[in-house]
Amino acid sequence: MHTHWKFSSLYIHPHTKNWTVISSDSDVNVNSLYRAVTELKKTQETLNEKLGQIELKCVQTFKVYMTLDPDTANPYLILYDYGKKVSDGDIEQNVPENPKRFDKSSCVLAKEGFSSGRFYYEVEVQGKTGWGLGVARESINRKRTIILTPEEGVWTVILENENEYSACEDSSVSLSLRVKPEKVGVFVDYEEGLVSFYDVDSRSHIYSFTGQTFTDKLYPYFCPGLNDEGKNSNPLIITQENIYEDFYLM
């Protein structure tokens, strides 16, 4: 009898009150853990935001002076303000033949190219429904329609249909942006194989091409998009202010 009592205790149901207490404690612990995770996410978002601000401030120290190269501009593009602005004029211009000119694709390169080091530039895109920005290698075929992929030698982020943003990887990557950028920053680290894009006003990171291998000279690339009956007539504007801004001024 004594032995039976000992082993029968293994089959006794726990007291209901005890389970209630345990369940209640578990609920409290889960709720506390959920609140802690939520706060951690908020902290992480704040940290990511601060890191994005610091990152942009760092790359802005590599800002360079540049102008658009009229010898590369597609005949439908209009360059003005001393090569700082470009828009699609919707009418083919009478321009001389040039081996550097893009005959099929509506784009233009900067005069300044880079074969080493780091550089950064900013472009106003306010009021536009379509645009493309990035860098292109010097040897790109300018006499046919460009395919916007790294394999073809172009690293770009584009806007289409007013609010559809994409990074033009070998397979296009759709981007969800919290706000519509009005000024875009482009940073290149040649040796690191890095091309990064930023929303300057919100001081946030948009996208980065990483692990690239550059062998050609790289030129900043600008596509103002088609005029679209005036809906996209605003120019892309290279901004040159604060090129020598002190990094420590926050």
C-alpha positions as CSV (number, residue, x, y, z in Angstrom):
1,M,0.0,0.0,0.0
2,H,2.7,2.4,0.8
3,T,4.5,1.7,-2.5
4,H,1.3,2.1,-4.4
5,W,0.7,5.5,-2.8
6,K,4.1,6.6,-3.8
7,F,3.8,5.9,-7.5
8,S,0.1,6.8,-7.8
9,S,1.1,10.4,-6.9
10,L,2.5,10.6,-10.5
11,Y,-1.1,10.6,-11.8
12,I,-2.6,13.1,-9.5
13,H,-3.8,16.2,-11.4
14,P,-2.3,19.4,-10.2
15,H,-4.5,21.6,-8.1
16,T,-6.6,23.9,-10.3
17,K,-5.6,27.0,-8.3
18,N,-1.9,26.4,-8.8
19,W,-2.4,26.2,-12.6
20,T,-4.4,29.4,-12.5
21,V,-1.5,31.1,-10.7
22,I,1.0,29.7,-13.2
23,S,-1.1,30.8,-16.2
24,S,-1.5,34.3,-14.8
25,D,2.2,34.6,-14.2
26,S,2.9,33.4,-17.7
27,D,0.5,36.1,-19.1
28,V,2.3,38.7,-17.2
29,N,5.7,37.5,-18.4
30,V,4.6,37.4,-22.0
31,N,3.0,40.8,-21.8
32,S,6.2,42.2,-20.2
33,L,8.3,40.5,-22.8
34,Y,6.1,41.9,-25.6
35,R,6.4,45.4,-24.2
36,A,10.2,45.0,-23.9
37,V,10.5,43.8,-27.5
38,T,8.3,46.7,-28.7
39,E,10.4,49.2,-26.9
40,L,13.5,47.5,-28.3
41,K,12.2,47.9,-31.8
42,K,11.4,51.5,-31.2
43,T,14.9,52.0,-29.8
44,Q,16.4,50.1,-32.8
45,E,14.4,52.3,-35.2
46,T,15.7,55.4,-33.5
47,L,19.2,54.0,-33.5
48,N,18.9,53.2,-37.3
49,E,17.6,56.7,-37.9
50,K,20.6,58.2,-36.0
51,L,23.0,55.9,-37.8
52,G,21.5,56.9,-41.1
53,Q,22.0,60.6,-40.2
54,I,25.6,60.0,-39.2
55,E,26.2,57.9,-42.3
56,L,24.9,60.6,-44.6
57,K,26.9,63.2,-42.8
58,C,30.0,61.2,-43.4
59,V,29.5,60.6,-47.1
60,Q,28.6,64.2,-47.7
61,T,32.2,65.1,-46.9
62,F,33.1,63.5,-50.2
63,K,30.9,65.9,-52.2
64,V,32.4,66.9,-55.5
65,Y,31.8,69.7,-57.9
66,M,30.4,68.6,-61.3
67,T,28.6,69.7,-64.4
68,L,26.8,67.9,-67.1
69,D,28.6,67.0,-70.4
70,P,26.6,68.2,-73.4
71,D,28.6,65.9,-75.7
72,T,27.0,62.9,-74.0
73,A,23.4,64.3,-73.8
74,N,20.6,62.6,-75.8
75,P,19.3,64.9,-78.5
76,Y,16.0,65.3,-76.7
77,L,17.6,66.6,-73.6
78,I,18.1,70.3,-72.8
79,L,21.0,71.4,-70.6
80,Y,21.0,74.8,-69.0
81,D,22.2,76.9,-66.0
82,Y,25.9,76.2,-66.9
83,G,25.4,72.4,-67.0
84,K,23.7,72.1,-63.6
85,K,20.1,71.3,-64.9
86,V,18.7,68.9,-67.4
87,S,15.2,68.2,-68.6
88,D,13.5,66.4,-71.5
89,G,12.5,69.0,-74.1
90,D,10.1,66.7,-76.0
91,I,11.6,67.9,-79.2
92,E,14.8,66.5,-80.8
93,Q,17.6,69.1,-80.8
94,N,19.9,69.8,-83.6
95,V,23.2,68.5,-82.1
96,P,26.4,67.4,-83.7
97,E,27.3,63.7,-84.0
98,N,29.5,62.6,-81.2
99,P,30.8,59.1,-80.3
100,K,30.2,60.0,-76.6
101,R,26.5,60.9,-77.2
102,F,23.6,58.6,-76.0
103,D,21.6,58.3,-79.2
104,K,18.8,56.0,-78.0
105,S,18.5,56.4,-74.2
106,S,17.4,59.7,-72.7
107,C,20.3,60.3,-70.4
108,V,23.5,62.4,-69.9
109,L,26.7,61.9,-68.0
110,A,28.7,64.4,-65.9
111,K,32.0,65.8,-67.4
112,E,33.8,64.5,-64.4
113,G,34.7,60.8,-64.2
114,F,36.4,58.8,-61.3
115,S,38.6,55.8,-61.5
116,S,39.5,55.6,-57.8
117,G,38.5,56.9,-54.3
118,R,35.2,58.1,-53.1
119,F,32.8,60.8,-54.4
120,Y,29.3,62.0,-53.6
121,Y,26.8,64.3,-55.4
122,E,23.3,65.5,-54.8
123,V,20.4,66.1,-57.2
124,E,17.0,67.8,-56.7
125,V,14.2,65.7,-58.1
126,Q,11.3,67.7,-56.7
127,G,8.1,67.7,-58.7
128,K,9.1,64.9,-61.0
129,T,7.1,61.8,-61.9
130,G,10.1,59.9,-63.3
131,W,13.9,60.0,-63.1
132,G,17.0,57.9,-62.9
133,L,20.3,58.6,-61.0
134,G,23.5,56.7,-60.4
135,V,26.8,56.0,-62.2
136,A,27.7,54.4,-65.5
137,R,31.0,53.0,-66.7
138,E,32.9,54.9,-69.4
139,S,32.8,51.9,-71.9
140,I,29.0,51.6,-71.9
141,N,27.5,51.3,-75.4
142,R,26.0,54.7,-76.1
143,K,24.5,54.0,-79.5
144,R,21.8,51.5,-78.4
145,T,19.1,51.5,-75.8
146,I,20.7,51.0,-72.3
147,I,19.6,48.2,-70.1
148,L,19.8,49.5,-66.6
149,T,21.7,46.7,-64.8
150,P,25.1,46.4,-63.1
151,E,26.0,43.7,-65.7
152,E,25.5,46.4,-68.4
153,G,27.6,48.9,-66.5
154,V,25.0,51.1,-64.9
155,W,24.1,51.3,-61.2
156,T,20.9,53.3,-60.8
157,V,17.8,54.0,-58.7
158,I,14.8,55.1,-60.7
159,L,11.3,56.6,-60.2
160,E,8.5,55.6,-62.6
161,N,4.8,56.5,-62.6
162,E,5.2,59.1,-59.9
163,N,5.6,56.8,-56.9
164,E,7.2,53.5,-58.1
165,Y,10.8,53.4,-56.9
166,S,13.2,50.7,-58.0
167,A,16.9,49.7,-57.7
168,C,18.1,48.5,-61.0
169,E,19.9,45.3,-60.0
170,D,20.1,42.5,-62.5
171,S,16.6,41.7,-61.2
172,S,14.8,44.9,-60.4
173,V,14.3,45.5,-56.7
174,S,11.1,47.4,-55.7
175,L,11.7,50.0,-53.0
176,S,9.2,51.2,-50.3
177,L,10.0,54.7,-49.3
178,R,8.3,56.4,-46.3
179,V,8.4,59.8,-48.0
180,K,8.9,61.0,-51.6
181,P,12.5,62.2,-51.9
182,E,13.0,65.7,-53.1
183,K,16.8,65.6,-53.1
184,V,18.8,62.4,-53.7
185,G,22.4,61.9,-52.7
186,V,24.6,59.4,-54.5
187,F,27.8,58.1,-52.9
188,V,30.5,55.9,-54.6
189,D,33.4,54.1,-53.0
190,Y,35.3,52.8,-56.0
191,E,37.7,50.4,-54.2
192,E,34.9,49.0,-52.0
193,G,32.6,48.4,-54.9
194,L,29.8,50.4,-53.3
195,V,27.1,52.7,-54.7
196,S,24.7,54.1,-52.1
197,F,21.6,56.4,-52.4
198,Y,20.2,58.7,-49.8
199,D,17.1,60.8,-49.2
200,V,18.9,64.0,-48.2
201,D,16.1,65.9,-46.6
202,S,14.9,63.0,-44.4
203,R,18.6,62.0,-43.9
204,S,17.8,58.3,-44.6
205,H,19.4,55.5,-46.6
206,I,17.5,54.5,-49.8
207,Y,19.5,51.6,-51.3
208,S,23.1,50.3,-51.8
209,F,24.7,48.2,-54.5
210,T,27.4,46.3,-52.7
211,G,30.2,43.9,-53.6
212,Q,30.6,45.4,-57.1
213,T,33.8,45.3,-59.1
214,F,34.7,48.5,-61.0
215,T,37.4,48.5,-63.7
216,D,36.3,51.4,-65.9
217,K,36.2,55.0,-65.0
218,L,32.7,55.8,-63.5
219,Y,30.7,58.8,-64.5
220,P,27.6,60.2,-62.6
221,Y,24.5,59.3,-64.6
222,F,21.4,61.4,-65.0
223,C,18.0,60.5,-66.6
224,P,15.3,63.2,-66.3
225,G,12.7,60.9,-67.7
226,L,10.4,61.6,-70.6
227,N,8.5,65.0,-70.7
228,D,5.1,63.2,-70.6
229,E,3.2,66.2,-72.0
230,G,4.7,68.5,-69.4
231,K,3.8,66.3,-66.4
232,N,7.5,65.5,-66.0
233,S,9.1,68.7,-67.3
234,N,10.8,69.7,-64.1
235,P,14.6,69.5,-64.4
236,L,17.1,67.4,-62.5
237,I,19.2,69.9,-60.7
238,I,22.8,69.3,-59.5
239,T,23.2,71.1,-56.1
240,Q,26.6,72.5,-55.3
241,E,26.0,74.3,-52.0
242,N,28.0,73.3,-48.9
243,I,30.6,71.3,-50.8
244,Y,33.1,72.2,-48.2
245,E,30.8,71.9,-45.3
246,D,32.5,71.0,-42.0
247,F,31.7,67.4,-41.0
248,Y,31.4,68.3,-37.4
249,L,28.6,70.9,-37.9
250,M,25.5,68.9,-37.1
